[in-house]
Amino acid sequence: MISKIIDESLVEGLKTLVEDASSVVIIGHMGPDGDAIGSCLATMHFLRKVGKESVHVMVPNAFPDFLAWMPGADEILVYEDKTDLCNEYLRTADLVMCLDFNSLKRIGAMENAVRANSGKKALIDHHLYPEDFADLVISYPLMAASCELVFRLICRMGYAALIDLPIAECIYTGLMTDTGNFSYNSNNAELYVIISEVMRLGVDKDRIYRNVFNNYSYHRMRLMGYCLYKKMQIFPQYHTALITLSEAELEQFHYHPGDTEGIVNLPMSISGIYFSCLMREEGDKIKISLRSQGAFPTNQVAADLFNGGGHLNAAGGESRDGLEAATRLFIERLPDYFERQG
C-alpha cells in the first residue's frame, strides 16, 4: 500500500492541466541524468496514452549514451542542436512540464524561451527550494527521485492501469540512478513497493543495470582509472576524498557527456571515507558533484560554497572562479564542516 503523500489539490490541479492541454512540452535539466530522462520519458508515454497527440521532450544539452536505450529516447530534442525547432514548440505549447529541476537557471539557454511561453507551467521535482515560476508546483524533497513523483501522480490521478512496460522501465531507471543503485536516499519502504509494482509489469532490473552501469566506453574506463590513480586526493582527518579534472585532462580521454557519471561515488568504497567531491572543468564553469554517507550534509556544502543544493547525501553546484580557486576553497573550508559534525 502506498500512502497518499501528495496533496489532493495538487493532484487535481495537475489532472486539470493535463486534460485541458492539447500541446505539451516536457523539459529536463542541463546535463540530464537518469532521473531527468526517466521522468520526462515516462511522462511523455503517459500523456500519449491519455490521448495527447502533440507531446515533445527536450533537454538543454546532450544526455549520456548509456541512456539512449530507454523507450522514446530517440525522440528527445536537444536544445543546443535544434534550437529553432525547440523554440517553436515552446512558443505554441499550452502546457510546459518542468521535471527534475527546481529553478530555470538549471535549463541554461532554454530559460528565456520557457519564461516567454504564454501557456501553463507545471513543476514536478524533488529538490529543495523550488523557484516560483510555475502555475502549479509539486515539490516533495523527501522523494527518492522525480520518477517516484511521476509514478505516484499517475496513480493518484486515476491512471494506474495505463502504466505499461515503457513507462515502468523509465520509472525504474530514474529510481535506480538517483539513488546510486539504492545505496543512498532510499530508506523509505514505500520506494520498494513502487519497485515491486513496476517489476510486475515486466521490468528486467538486471538488464537495466547492465544498460546503465555496464555500458561505458573504453575511454571512460581509462578516465576512471586515471581519476583514482592520479587525481584522487584523500584527507583522512576529514574522511574526505577530492577528484579534480581539467578540460584538457578530459579531452585526453575523449570525453562525452556522462563519462564522469558515478566517479564521485568511487572513493566512498575506501574505509573511513564518507564525503566525496568531484570537480570538472566545463568551459568557464567548474561543475561540482558531492556525495556522502550517513548524516554528512552535502547539500549544505553545495549551498555554502558553490551556489548549489540537493539532498543530504547527493548534491551539486558550480563555480566560475576557476578550478584552482574552487579546489582551494573546498580544502580551506573542510574543517568548518567537520567541526560542526564533531
Protein Blocks (a to p, Z undefined) as FASTA:
>chain_A
ZZdfbafklmmmmmmmmmmpmbdcddddehiafklmmmmmmmmmmmmmnopabdcdddfb
dcdfklmmpghklmpccfklmmmlmmmmmmmpcbdcdehiabfklnommmmmmmmpmbdc
ddddfbehiacfbfbdcddfkbmbfklmmmmmmmmnopmmmpcfklmmmmmmmmmmmnon
oighplbfklmmmmmmmmmnopafklmmmmmmmmccfklmmmmmmmmmmmpccdfknopa
cddddfklmmmnopaehklgoklmmmmmpghiabdcddddehjbccdddddehjbdfklm
mmmmnopaddfklccdddfebjklmmmmmmmmmmmmmmmnZZ
